[in-house]
Amino acid sequence: MTEKKTLGKLPREAIRRLELPRLSEDIINGFKALVDLTGTISDACDELGIVAIVPACELPPVSTGKRIIGQAVTVRNIRHSTQVHKAALDKASGQGETEAHNLATPGDVLVMQGVIGCSNMGGQSATIARREGFIGAIVDGTLRDPDQYRQMGWPVWCRGFTPITGKWRMQTVEVNGTVEIAGVAVSPGDLVCADEAGIAFVPYAQAAMILDASRKIDGGDTRRKADIDSGVPLAEILQRKYK
């Protein structure tokens, strides 16, 4: 395997990991098989006492009907310390998310702790992200070029949109460190499961345990739905233990 290298957009020490810890295909495929993806994981996390869920009312999807499951490559942005117009004149862009694009493995998800009011990623950067292997992005911040994401069919969850560039207003300070997305801590390698209802950030070390609990809930829900659809009397449904 070829060793991954940086692009020089950020100091080397700002890129915490070049490689992610990898979950087994069995675990990833197990989450993919869940019928009600984020709802089931949310119930499992409630039972296990794990804070992992961000509802779509906080970070809505750009396009409806999308669902992604993949491991997180993380980016952290902050507001630029340089005066905006001086930065623009000097062409002093602070954006460095391309370092994350460069580290992506096909099937990964870009997870970005961003800034509100300016764009943390535009359409061209998103096109590169998709080309390099990202299956979608979660951005706790604002973006530009919403039509381009929809035309690409590339799933994105974000705070909203803005025409204002982030080049002179924010800077990328870390790649593959721990980020905070709507109050949930996300580490590189955590499993991102997102659908129209919201986002579940499954901690890497607890993925197998959460999957086991989710499968039990998913199986019970499937059996209950089958009983409802087949006409089992309500009194009998209420007496049965499904999960």
C-alpha positions as CSV (number, residue, x, y, z in Angstrom):
1,M,0.0,0.0,0.0
2,T,1.3,3.4,-1.0
3,E,1.9,5.7,2.0
4,K,-0.3,8.8,2.0
5,K,1.4,12.2,1.8
6,T,0.2,15.7,2.5
7,L,-0.3,18.5,0.0
8,G,1.5,21.2,2.0
9,K,-1.8,23.3,2.4
10,L,-1.4,22.9,6.2
11,P,1.5,22.4,8.6
12,R,2.2,18.7,8.9
13,E,1.4,18.8,12.7
14,A,-2.1,20.0,11.9
15,I,-2.9,16.8,10.1
16,R,-3.3,14.4,13.1
17,R,-3.6,11.2,11.2
18,L,-2.8,10.1,7.6
19,E,-4.6,6.8,7.9
20,L,-7.9,5.9,9.6
21,P,-8.5,2.8,11.8
22,R,-10.7,0.7,9.7
23,L,-13.9,-1.1,10.6
24,S,-14.6,-4.5,9.2
25,E,-16.9,-4.9,6.2
26,D,-19.2,-7.0,8.3
27,I,-19.8,-4.1,10.7
28,I,-20.3,-1.6,7.9
29,N,-22.6,-3.9,6.0
30,G,-24.5,-4.6,9.2
31,F,-25.4,-0.9,9.5
32,K,-26.2,-0.7,5.8
33,A,-28.8,-3.5,6.4
34,L,-30.8,-1.6,9.0
35,V,-34.2,-0.6,7.7
36,D,-34.7,2.6,9.7
37,L,-31.1,3.7,9.8
38,T,-30.8,6.7,12.2
39,G,-34.0,6.0,14.1
40,T,-32.8,2.5,15.0
41,I,-29.3,3.7,16.0
42,S,-30.8,6.5,18.0
43,D,-32.9,4.0,20.0
44,A,-29.8,1.8,20.5
45,C,-27.7,4.7,21.7
46,D,-30.5,5.7,24.2
47,E,-30.3,2.2,25.7
48,L,-26.5,2.2,25.8
49,G,-26.2,5.8,27.2
50,I,-24.2,7.1,24.2
51,V,-24.6,10.6,22.8
52,A,-24.3,10.2,19.0
53,I,-27.3,11.7,17.2
54,V,-27.9,15.0,15.4
55,P,-31.4,15.5,14.1
56,A,-32.1,16.8,10.6
57,C,-33.8,19.9,12.1
58,E,-30.3,21.0,13.1
59,L,-28.3,19.8,10.1
60,P,-30.8,19.2,7.3
61,P,-29.9,17.3,4.1
62,V,-29.4,19.3,0.9
63,S,-31.2,16.6,-1.1
64,T,-34.0,14.4,0.1
65,G,-34.0,10.6,-0.1
66,K,-30.3,10.2,0.5
67,R,-28.6,7.8,2.9
68,I,-24.9,7.3,3.5
69,I,-22.8,5.0,5.7
70,G,-19.0,5.5,5.9
71,Q,-16.1,6.4,8.1
72,A,-15.3,10.0,9.1
73,V,-12.4,12.0,7.8
74,T,-12.6,15.2,9.9
75,V,-11.8,18.9,9.3
76,R,-11.9,21.8,11.7
77,N,-12.3,25.4,10.5
78,I,-12.2,28.6,12.5
79,R,-12.7,32.3,11.7
80,H,-9.8,33.9,9.9
81,S,-7.8,36.3,12.0
82,T,-6.8,38.4,9.0
83,Q,-9.0,41.4,7.9
84,V,-11.2,40.2,5.1
85,H,-10.4,42.8,2.4
86,K,-6.7,42.6,3.1
87,A,-6.8,38.8,2.8
88,A,-8.8,39.1,-0.5
89,L,-6.2,41.6,-1.9
90,D,-3.3,39.4,-0.8
91,K,-5.1,36.3,-2.1
92,A,-4.5,34.8,1.4
93,S,-6.9,31.9,1.4
94,G,-7.2,30.0,4.7
95,Q,-9.1,27.0,3.3
96,G,-7.4,23.7,3.5
97,E,-10.1,21.0,3.2
98,T,-8.3,19.6,0.2
99,E,-5.9,18.0,2.6
100,A,-8.8,15.9,3.7
101,H,-9.9,15.2,0.1
102,N,-6.3,13.9,-0.5
103,L,-6.6,11.5,2.4
104,A,-10.0,10.0,1.5
105,T,-10.5,6.3,0.8
106,P,-13.5,5.4,-1.4
107,G,-16.5,5.1,0.9
108,D,-15.4,7.7,3.5
109,V,-17.5,10.7,4.7
110,L,-16.2,14.2,5.1
111,V,-17.1,15.6,8.5
112,M,-16.4,19.3,9.0
113,Q,-16.7,21.6,12.0
114,G,-17.2,24.8,10.2
115,V,-18.0,28.5,10.4
116,I,-21.5,30.1,10.0
117,G,-22.1,32.9,7.4
118,C,-19.4,32.1,4.9
119,S,-18.8,29.1,2.7
120,N,-16.7,26.2,4.2
121,M,-16.8,24.3,0.9
122,G,-17.8,25.3,-2.6
123,G,-19.0,23.2,-5.6
124,Q,-15.5,22.8,-7.1
125,S,-14.1,21.5,-3.8
126,A,-17.0,19.2,-3.4
127,T,-16.5,17.8,-6.9
128,I,-12.9,17.0,-6.0
129,A,-14.1,15.5,-2.7
130,R,-16.4,13.2,-4.6
131,R,-13.7,12.3,-7.2
132,E,-11.3,11.4,-4.4
133,G,-13.7,8.9,-2.8
134,F,-16.0,10.8,-0.3
135,I,-19.5,9.5,-0.5
136,G,-20.9,12.6,1.1
137,A,-20.3,15.3,3.7
138,I,-21.6,16.5,7.1
139,V,-20.8,20.2,7.6
140,D,-21.6,22.1,10.9
141,G,-21.5,25.4,9.0
142,T,-22.7,27.0,5.8
143,L,-21.9,26.2,2.2
144,R,-22.3,27.8,-1.2
145,D,-23.4,26.3,-4.6
146,P,-26.4,24.3,-3.4
147,D,-27.5,23.5,-7.0
148,Q,-24.2,21.9,-7.8
149,Y,-24.5,19.4,-4.9
150,R,-28.0,18.5,-6.1
151,Q,-26.9,18.2,-9.7
152,M,-24.0,16.0,-8.6
153,G,-26.3,13.8,-6.5
154,W,-23.7,14.1,-3.8
155,P,-25.3,13.9,-0.3
156,V,-24.6,16.8,2.1
157,W,-26.0,17.8,5.5
158,C,-25.3,21.4,6.6
159,R,-26.5,24.5,8.5
160,G,-27.6,26.3,5.3
161,F,-26.2,28.3,2.4
162,T,-24.5,31.5,1.6
163,P,-23.0,33.2,-1.5
164,I,-20.1,34.6,0.6
165,T,-16.8,32.9,0.1
166,G,-14.9,31.5,3.1
167,K,-11.5,31.9,1.5
168,W,-10.7,35.2,3.3
169,R,-13.0,34.7,6.3
170,M,-12.0,31.3,7.7
171,Q,-9.1,29.0,8.0
172,T,-8.6,25.2,8.3
173,V,-6.6,24.5,11.4
174,E,-6.8,20.7,11.7
175,V,-7.5,17.6,9.7
176,N,-8.3,14.2,11.3
177,G,-8.5,15.5,14.8
178,T,-11.6,15.3,17.0
179,V,-14.4,17.7,16.0
180,E,-17.7,18.8,17.5
181,I,-20.7,18.6,15.3
182,A,-23.9,20.1,16.8
183,G,-22.6,19.1,20.3
184,V,-21.5,15.6,19.4
185,A,-17.8,14.7,19.5
186,V,-16.6,13.0,16.3
187,S,-13.2,11.3,15.9
188,P,-11.6,10.2,12.7
189,G,-12.7,6.7,11.9
190,D,-16.0,6.9,13.6
191,L,-18.9,5.6,11.5
192,V,-21.2,8.2,10.0
193,C,-24.8,7.0,9.3
194,A,-27.0,9.7,7.8
195,D,-30.5,9.8,6.2
196,E,-33.4,12.2,5.9
197,A,-34.1,12.1,9.6
198,G,-30.6,13.0,10.8
199,I,-27.1,11.8,11.5
200,A,-25.7,9.1,13.8
201,F,-22.0,9.3,14.7
202,V,-21.1,5.8,15.8
203,P,-17.9,5.8,17.9
204,Y,-15.3,3.5,16.3
205,A,-14.7,1.6,19.6
206,Q,-18.4,1.0,20.2
207,A,-19.5,0.2,16.7
208,A,-19.9,-3.6,17.2
209,M,-21.9,-3.0,20.4
210,I,-24.2,-0.4,18.9
211,L,-24.7,-2.6,15.8
212,D,-25.7,-5.6,18.0
213,A,-28.3,-3.4,19.9
214,S,-29.5,-1.9,16.6
215,R,-30.1,-5.3,15.0
216,K,-32.3,-6.4,17.9
217,I,-34.3,-3.2,17.7
218,D,-34.5,-3.4,13.9
219,G,-35.6,-7.1,14.0
220,G,-38.4,-6.3,16.5
221,D,-39.6,-3.3,14.5
222,T,-39.7,-5.5,11.4
223,R,-41.7,-8.2,13.1
224,R,-44.2,-5.7,14.6
225,K,-44.7,-4.0,11.2
226,A,-45.4,-7.5,9.6
227,D,-48.0,-8.2,12.3
228,I,-49.7,-4.8,11.8
229,D,-49.7,-5.3,8.0
230,S,-51.0,-8.9,8.3
231,G,-54.0,-7.8,10.4
232,V,-53.0,-9.2,13.8
233,P,-55.5,-7.7,16.3
234,L,-54.3,-4.7,18.2
235,A,-54.8,-6.2,21.6
236,E,-52.5,-9.1,20.6
237,I,-49.9,-6.7,19.1
238,L,-49.8,-4.8,22.4
239,Q,-49.2,-8.0,24.4
240,R,-46.4,-9.3,22.3
241,K,-42.8,-8.5,23.1
242,Y,-40.9,-7.4,20.0
243,K,-37.7,-6.1,21.4
